[in-house]
Amino acid sequence: MNKKILVTGGAGYIGSHVVRQLGEAGYDVIVYDNFSTGCADSILYGELVTGDLADTEFLYNVLSQHQFSAVLHFAASLIVPESVARPLDYYSNNTRNTLNLLQCCHRTGINKIIFSSTAAVYGEPEKVPVTESTPTQPINPYGRSKLMSEWLIQDYAAVSDLEYVILRYFNVAGAEPSGRLGQISENATHLIKVVCDAALKRRPAIKIFGTDFQTPDGTAIRDYIHVEDLASAHLDALRYLEKGNQSEIFNCGYGKGYSVREVIERVKEISETDFSVIETERRPGDPACVMAESDKIRRLLNWQPKYNQLDTIIATTLAWEMQKKARENNLTNLTLSKMH
């Protein structure tokens, strides 16, 4: 069987972890990325093509030059408050570029896609944990742009031979335990990353956005999933499609929620540090509580998470951020020594 895979956004945080696992599993990987947020150093396997999904002719040429058996589509914008402020950018980069990719897949005969979706498609669910059949009612342009992308994939699949797996991510965090990969982006808004930054004195303080949610301690509750477990879900999904199984949608989370305050306290305990915490108003588009029901992915994909403890997620994030900080300090010292 042809095992050549196209990975859009493969230089990003999640994509790079998946590319590494694909490479280790013997797949031939080509990463397609425009480096708006990705990093070339994060690509540990495969070949890199620098390109934008908006450039449909270039994308078509890349797809037509290779016999890809599947596409894993990560490339997207994903910051909720930014999507509220700049909705057209999100519909362009997320929804329209998914359409561009599907059209190029149609023209080149690629009939398998794994799509990175999000728990944001559920909006403010009435009941948690949410199942894959929970009504989709996104409350921000990010969630809507991803749900519209899901619809594009489903509508095209209904009239073609396209087979798909849509993975709805919950809150992704953590880093590869060996320290080779982690989150690079400096403008990241992921809670665990920014709290670990504060523990390492890379931020002066942490802000809690909203303390009046209808939750036990008033702060928002999220279901955090380790990036390595999320990456393995993509390989499970790919093998599932390779066996000829029917298209499906799966939640990717553990079904356990932690509040913002709980995360902050665990980081303080594990890092043995203290830092300032500032309480401020809610951000636009933030739901109170989002948790996954993950029975379906465990049952149909035989997904077996290995890093599903909050302390493990925090510890690997801290280790990665400490390593990154040490590298930055070494570069600074090297630069200073050259100046003298």
N, C-alpha and C positions, 0 to 999 in steps of 0.2 A: 504493500500500500504506500502511495505517495505520502510523505510526512512533512511536506513543506508548508509552513504556516506563516501568514502575514499577521504581524502584531502592530496595530496602529496605537500610537502613544506608548510604545514599548520602552521609552527612555524615562517614563514617569515613575512615580512611587510604586504603584501597584503593578503596572506593566512590567517594570524591570524585574520584580520578584517572579512574575509568571514566566518571563523570558528565560530566567535562570533555571526554573524548574522544567521548562520545555526542553532546554538544551541538555540538562542532565538526564532527561528521559529519552534522548536520542532524536528529537525533532530537529529539522532543519528550519531555522527561524530567520525571517527578514523583518527588521524593525522599521516602521515608517513613522517618522516623528518630525515636527517642525521646531522643536526645542523652545517653545514658548514657556514651558515650565520644566521640561525634561532635562536630563544631564547625560551626555555621551559616556561618561565614566561609569554610569550605572548599568550599561549594557555589557553583560559578562559573556554572552553567547551570541552567535549569529552575525548577520550582515546588517549594516545600517544604511538606510536610504533617508536622506533629509528631504522632506517634502511636506506640503500642506494638503489636507483633504479638500480644501476649496479649489485647488488646482486640478480639476477633473481630468484634463488631458494627460498631465504628468502621472497622476494616479492610475489612469487607464493603461498607460505605457508600462508602468511597473507591474501591474497585475497581468498584462498580456505577455510579458517577458518570462513569467514563471508559471509553473503548473501548481498553483496553491490548492491544497486540499481543504483549507479552512481559513477563515479570518477571525482573529480575536480583536474586538474593537473597543479600545480603552480611551482613545483621544477625545478629550472633552474639557470644558470649563466646569468647575464644581464648587464654587464658593457661594453659598446661599445669599448672604447680604449683597454681594456684588451682582448677583443675578437680579435682585430687586432693583438695584440702581441702574443696571445696564442690560435690560431684558433682550434687546435686539441682538446684542453680542452673543448671548446664550442661545437664542433660537438659531442664529447663524452658525456658531461653532458646534453646537450639539445636534440640533435637529436637521438643519440643511446639510451639514457635512455627513450625517448618517445617510441621508438621501443620496448624496453624491457617491458614497461608498457602495450603497446598494445598486445604484445604476451601473457602476463600473463592474461590480460582481455579476450583474445580469449580462453585461456585454462580454464578459470573459468566461462565463460558465462556472463561476465559483458558487457552490450551493450549500455551504455550511458557515454559519456565523455564530459566534458567542459574543453577546453584547453586555457591556457594563452598564447596568441600570442602578437604581438607588431606592432605598427605603423612603426617600422624599416623595415618591409617587403616591404614597399612602396619605400624605398630609397629616391631619390631626385624627388618627383613627379613634373610633368610638370604643373599641375593645382592644386590649393588648394581652398577650402577644398577637401580632398580626399574621394571618396566613396569606398564602398567595391569592386567595379568593376574596380577601378583604377589599372593599371598594377603594378604587384609586381616585383620590380627591386631593391632588397636590395643591399646596398653598403658596408656592413661590415659583418664579419663572424657571429656576433650575429644575425642580421636580416636574414641571409641565414640559420642559424641553426634552427631558428623558422619557416621559410617558408618551409624548408624540413620536419619539424615535422608536419606542416599543411598537406603537401602532403601525408605523411605516413597515417595520420588519414583519409584523403579523399579516398585514394586508398584502404585502408582496408574496409572502410564503403561501397565502391562500390561493394564489393563481400561478404558482411556479413550483419548482422542485426544491426551493430553499428550505433547509432544515436549520432550526435555531435553538439555542439555549439563551434565555435572558436571566442574568443573575442580578438580583436586587440586593446591593450591598447595604449593610448597616454601617456602623461607625468603625472605619478601618484604622488600625494603630499598630504599633510595634515595629520591629526591625528584624532582619535575618540574624539568628542567634550567633553565627560565626563572625558577624561584624562587617561583612562585605557590602551589604545593602541596607538602606534605610531611607528616611525621608530627607530630601535635599532642600526643597523649596523653603526659602527664608520667609515668604509671606504666608506660610501655612496657617490655617485657622483651626486645625485639629486639636481638640482639647488636650489629649494626653501629651502630644508633642510640645505644646506651648507651656504646659505646667512643668514638664521636665526641663524646658529651657529656663524657667524661673528658678527651679531647684539648682541649676548650674550657674545661676547669676547672669544668664544671657538676656534676661528680661528683668526690669525693675520690680514688676508686680504682675499679678494675674487678675483679670477682671471676670467676675461672675455676671453674665448677662441675664438678669432676671432672677429674683428671689421670691416671686409671688405666683409661681406655677402651682397648679393643683397636684402637688406631689408631696410625699412625707416631709421633706425638708425645704420645700419651696423652690428647689433648683431642678433644672431639666434632667430627665433620665434618658440614657442612651444604652444601646446594646453594642458593646465594643467587640470587634473581631480582629484577631491577629492577622497581619498581612500574609504570613506564611500559610495559614489555614485558608485564607481567601484564595491565594494562588493555587493551592492544591485543589480547590473546588473547580477552578478553570480546567485543570488537567482531567479531573473526573468528568466534567461536562464534555470535554473534547472526546474522550474515550466513549462516553455515552452516545454521542452522535456518530462516531466511527462504527459503532455496532449496529447502526441503522434504527435506533430508537426514535420515537416521535418527539417533535418539538415541545419544549416545556419552559416554564418560568419557575425559578427557585429563589427563595429568600436565602441570604448568606448572613447569618448571625448565630449567636449561641442561645438566644432565648433568656438571657440574664441581663438585667439592667442595672446600671450604676448612676447615681446622681453626680452632678458636677462637684458638689461638696465632698462626696465619698472619694472621687478620683483625686481631688486635691489632697485630702488627708492621707490617702495611701501613698501618693508620691512623696509627701513630707516624711512619712514613716520609713519608706524603702530607701530614700536618698539621705535620710538623717539630716535634713536641712529644714530651714524655715524661710518663708518669703511672704511678702505683703499680698493680701487678697482684697481687692476693691469690688464692692457690690455696686452694680449699675443697672440701668433699665434693660429690658429685653431687646434683642435684635429683631428686626422685621423678618417674619417668615419662620421663626423657630417654634416647632411644636413642643408640648410639655413632656411627652413620654412616647418613645418609639422602641419597641422590642420585637424580635423575630420569633415566629414559630418555625423551627428548622427541621421538623419531622420529615418533610417531603424530600429535602435534599439528602438527608441521611439515608432515607429508605431507597430512593430511586438511583442515586449516584453512589451509594455506599460511602458517602463523605465521612471521614473520621478525623475531626480536628485534634491537633496535638498540643496546641498552645492556648487552650481556652480558659486560662486563669488570668484575672485582672493583674495579679502581681507579676506574672510572666510577661504580659504585654508591657507593663510599666518598666520592668527590669531590662528588657531588650531595648526599649526606647532610650532609657537612661544610658545604657552601655554605648549605644550608637551615638547619642548626642555628646557624650564625654569624649569618645574617640574623635568625633568631628571637631570638637572644641580644641583638643590637643593638636590636631593637624593645623587648625587655623593659627594657634599660638606658635607652632613651629615655623609656619610661613611668615608670620609677623616678625619673629626673632631673626629669621634668615634675611628678611628684607632690611631690618634695622642694622644687622651686622654688615651688610653690603654698603650701607650708607656711611659707615664710619671708616 
